[in-house]
Amino acid sequence: MAGVKAKPQGKKKKFVGWFVDSSGKQRWFTGTPSRKETLDMALLLEAKHKRIRLGITTPTAGQLNAHKPVSEAARMYLAWGKLQGGRGGRPWGETHERMRVTHVHFWIDRLHLATLGDMSGILPKAESVLQELAGRDLAGKTLNNRREALMGFCTWLVKRGFLDDNPVKNLTRFDTTPQSRRRALTLDEIDALLAAAPPERRALYELALGSGLRLKELASLRVRNFDGVRKGLVLESAWTKGRRDGFLVLGDTPLTARLAAYCAGKDSETPLFNMPTRAARELQKDAKSAGISLETSEGKIDFHALRVTFISMLDRNGVTVRQGMELARHTTPGLTFGTYARATAGGLRDIMERIGNTLLHGEMQGDSKQRQAVGAEGLDVSGIPAGGLHASDKIGAAGSHPAGADSLEAI
């Protein structure tokens, strides 16, 4: 028979109720701070299960699986992800798999989930857990990773018929605005970094700066991935972030020539780089040796800042939107030019000087026309070309860049 414990439990002082389910097993649940409301819930649940036991109503898939252990369902979910949970039916990436395993077990533990039936009504509990984590000053992206793990698990359970509805479908996202911003290196800083780095890391930095490849993508490169005929790198879906095969053209550059010389005569499975154990930490050491500030008002320098530098170079060298997306291997222009591309203080200063000079010329030209209109025909305006300003003098002219702007060719 359904009932409620005599005293409320936990910090929130909620009553715990019980009822007999359709299989005859006593089930416990957490109700509300009201004993009467919790008893009403227990009686309602027991009546519902009694109708199922008597055959009056047909149980749903979720009700039939309510006693299935969550640990067993989690094992099935993680096995599916490892085999085909990624994009296009591919396996999860190594890092994603490791995080998903950790986070799924984190939720099972924090929400005290024993069976799938325990997942009913977990939304408030999940929100409380995330609020607690947010109180530790964790970044929004970190909180979203936890949220997405629970959402993904529950969505999978619904699609497989283990749950009737996703109990956390209304679990909202967190703001993912980065707490710190990466900056692009200047050409002088690039020269200093490459001069300070030992040969094995110099080659790694050169390719990162000249291709925009991420650290784990660089670590995955093998001799077979270098195509000397097409002068570029063959990218494999197994290790690219977007899980897509592709070809990254490098062109006829000194870097391409050095890669060709390195790959000559080597086994196809030989790594393209002898990757340092902690590449990000080694980069910071080399940057300090080169006199580069790791943190400025424009942002910080880490290994991923080399990719930011590459994409910023694309932006400054006048690539089209489509070219920029292809070379950065992004699916949206907003990610390429809104998130990654950086404007340097020097470049902005040059642009403002050009605007000021252009406005000055325009003011003189407009003033001269006004004087001529009122009889000042003798004013000398020979300082302005007869054809007006040249394309290189106009703001935003296609292919034009401020004097002294960084050039990708200098990498």
N, C-alpha and C positions, 0 to 999 in steps of 0.2 A: 504494500500500500504506500502511496506517496506521502511524503512528509518533509519537515524542515528541522534542521538542528536548532537547539534551544537558544544558542547565542551566536551573534554575528561573528564573522571571521575576517582576519587580515586588517591592514591599515585603513581600508575604506569601509570597514564594518558592514560587510555584506553577508546576508544569510546564505547558507548552503542547503540546497534541497536535494531530494532523491525521488526516483520513481522506478517502476518496474517496466522494462522495455518489452518489445514484442517477442523476444526470445526467453523472457522470464528472468533476465539478469537485472540486478539492482544497479541503477545508474545515478551518478552524482553530478551536480552542476552548481555553478555560482549564480545566485539570484541577485536581488537588489537589497538596499538597506532596509526595505520594508518586509517584515516577516509574512504579512498577509499576501503581498504581491508574489513573493517567492513560493508560497504554498499554492497559490492559484496557478503559477507556472508549472509546478510539479504535478498537480492534478490534471492540467490540460495535456501535458506530455504523456502522462500515463494513460489517459483516455485515448489519445491518438494512437499509441502503441497497442492498446487493447483492441482497437478496431482493426489494426493490421493483423494481430494474432488470430482474431476471429474470422478473418477473411472478408470483412466488410469493406475495407479499402485495400488497394494494392500498394505495397511499399515502393518508394522511389529507389533509384539506384544508390542515392546517397544514404538512405536509411538501411539498405541491405549491406552497405560497406561501413556502417558506422562503427563496427567493432573491429575493423581491420587495423592492425598496429600501424601507427604513423611511421615507425622506423622501417617497416617493410615497404611502404609506399615510397618513402624517401630513397631507399636503395634502388627501386625500380626507376625512379625519376633520374637519379644521378647516373645510372647505367645507360639510360636513353640519351642523356646529354653527352656523355662521353663518346657514344657511338654516332649520334646524328642530331644533336641538339643545336648545332650552329647554323649559320646561314647556308641556304641551299642544301640542307640535309647533311652538312659536314659536321665533324665532331667539334665540340667546344675547344677554344684555344686553351693552351696549358694554364695560363694565368687565370682565365675565366673559370675553368674547371676547378682549380684550387680554391678560388674565392667562393664559388657556388657551393662546394662541399662544406666549407667552413660556415657559411652563412645559413644554409639550410639547417645544419645541426645546432647552430646558435639559436634559431627560432624555435626549434623543437624543445630545446632546454628552457629558454626564457618564458615560453608560453605554456610550459608544463603539458605538452601534448603527448598522450599515450596512445589514443586511438583517433581515427578520422572523425569520429563523433565529437571529439573535444574541440574540433576546429570551428564549430558553430559559434558565432558571436565573438570571435577573437579580435574584431576590429578595434574596439576600445583598448584592449590589452596591448595590441601591436602599436597603437599610437602612443601609449604610455611609455613603452620601451624606447621608441624612437625619440620621444621628448626627453627621456633620461639621457640618451646618447648625445642629443643636441646640447644638453647642459654641460657636457664635457668639452664643448667647443670643437666638435668634429665638423669637418667641412661638409657642405651640402652634397657634394658628390659621394662622399663616404656614406652618408646617411641614405642616399638614393640607391647605392649598391646593396645595402641591407634590405631596403624596401623592395627593390626589384627581385631579389632572391625569393622573398616570401610571395610576391605577386606571381613570379614565374612558376613556383611550385604549385600554388593554388590553381593557377590557370591550367597547368598540365593535369591536375587531379580532376578538374571539371571536364576537360576534353576526353579523359579516359573513363568518365562515368563514375569516378569514385566519390565526387561531390556533386550535389545538385546545382549549387551556385557558388561563385567565388566569394568567400566571406570577407575578403579585404579589397574588393573592387573599388571601394571609395577611399582607399588609403592614398592620400595626395602626395605629390612630389615636393621636394625641397628645392629651394633656390640654389642653383649650381654655379653662381658667379664665383670665379676663382678668388681665393683670399690673397693670393700673390700672383703677380703677372710676370711672364717671361719677356725679356727684351731681345732684340736682334743685335748681334755684334757689328761693330763698324769694321771697315776694311783695315784700318790700322790695328784693331784688336785681333782680327783674323790673322794678319801677318805676324803679330807678336805671338799668338797662340801656336801657330804652326812652327815658328822658329824655336819656341821653348819646348815643344813636345818631342819625345824620343821618336825615332823613325817608325816603329811599329804603331804608335798611336797617331802620329802625324798622318799616315795613310788613312787611318780610320776617320779622323776628323775631316780630312779632305773630301772623302766620299760622302760623309754625312752632310757637309756644307754644300757639296756640288750636286747632291741628288735628293736631299730631304728625307732619306730613309730613316726610319726610327731605329732605336738601339737594338731591339730584338730582331728586327728585320735584317740589320747589318750582321748580327750574330748568326743568323740562319743562312747567310750566303755561302755558297760553295763554288769551287772553281768552275763547275758545270754551268753556273748561273751567268758567267761572263761570256758574252757573245762578241768576239773580236771582229767578226764580219760586219755585223750591224752596229757595232760600237755602242753597246749598252748592256743592261742587266735583265735577265729573264726572272720575273717575279712569280712565285708559286703561291697558290691559294692556301696551302697548308700553313704558311707562316705570315702572310701579309695581314694587316689589321682588318682590311675590308673583306678578307677571304675571297679574293679574286685573283686569277692569273693575269699577268700583264707583262709588258716590256717597257723598261725605263731607258730611254735614249740618253746617252752621255755625250755623244758627238765626238769629233776629232780634237781631243784636248790632251795636254800632258798627262792628266790623271788617267785617261783611257790607255795611253801608251804604257804607263807604269803598270797598270793592271794586266795588260797583255803580256808584258815581260815577266811578271810574277807568275801568271798562270801557265806559261809555256812549260810543257813537259811534266806538269804535276798531275796527280791523280784527280779525277773529276770530283771526288768526294772530299778533297782537301778543303778545309775552311778557308775562305778568302782572307780572313783576318785572324791573328792570334789574339782573341779577345781578352782584355784584362778582366780579372775576377770582379772588380767593382769599377766598371768603366766610368760611371757618373762621378765617383769620388776621384778617380784619376784625372778626369777633365778639370775638376775644380782645383786640384793641385797644380796642373799645368797652367791653368788660367792665373792662379796666384803668382806662379813663377814668371809669367809673362807680364805681370803688373796690371792685370785686368780686374776691375772691381766686380765682385760676384753679386753685389746688390747696389743698385742706384735708384734714383727717383723714377727711372723709366722701367725698372723691373729687375728680375734676377737672371743669373746665368746658370743653367744646368745643361745636361746633355740634350734635352729636348729643345733647348734654345737654339741649337744648331739647325734644327728643322725650321724654327721660326725665322732664323736668319735667311735660310734658303728661300722660303716663301716671300719674305719681305723683299729679297733681291728680285724675284719674279715681278712683284708689284712695281718696283722702281724701274725696271727695264721695259716697261710698256707692253707686257703680254696681254693678250685678249682674255676675256673671262674664261672661254673654253680652254685656251692653252694653259692658263693658270690652274684650272681644276684638274686637267689631265696630268700635268707635271707634279702637282701636289697630291694627286690621287684622292681627291675629294669628290663627293657626289653633289655638293651644293656650293654655289659661289660665296654664300654668306660665311661658310666655314673657312674658305680660303682667304678671302679678302677682309672679312669682318672679324674673325677670331685670330688668325695667324699673322696677317700682314701688319708690320709696324712702320710707323712714320718716325724718322729720326729727328732730333731737335735741329741738327744742321740742315737737313733737307727742308724742314718747315721754315727755317729762317731764310733759306734761299728763295723759296716760293714767295714768302711775304715781301722780300726785297724786289722780286720781279713784279709782283702786283703793284708795289709802290711806284716803281719806275714806269710801269705801264700807265697807271693812273696819272702820273705827272705828265707824260707825253700827251695823254688824252686831254688833260686840262689845258695844256698849251695850244693844242690843235683847235680845241673848241673855242678858246679865247681869241685865237687869230681869226677864225671865221667870223666871230662876232664883230671884231674890229673892222674887218674888210667890209662887212655889211653896212657899217655906219661911216664908211669913207676912209678907213685906215688901210687902204690897199697897199701902202708902201711897207707894211710890216714884213720882215724877213722870216720866212718859215722854212728856209732851206735845210734846217737841222732835222726835219722829218723827211724820210725818203718819199719820193713821188708816189711810189706804189703802196705807201702806208707801212705798217710794221711787218717785218718778215715773219714767216711761220714760227721760226725759232724764238721770236720775241713775244709770241702770243701765249696767253695762259691756256694750258690744256691742249696745246697743239699735239696731234698724234705723233708719237715717236720722240717728242722733245722731253728733255729732263733738265732740271736745274744744274747749273755748272757745279762740278764737284760732287754730283750725286753718285752713290755707290753703283758699281757695275758688276754684274754677274761674271763677266769675262775676267775679272781680277781675281776670282777665287782660284 
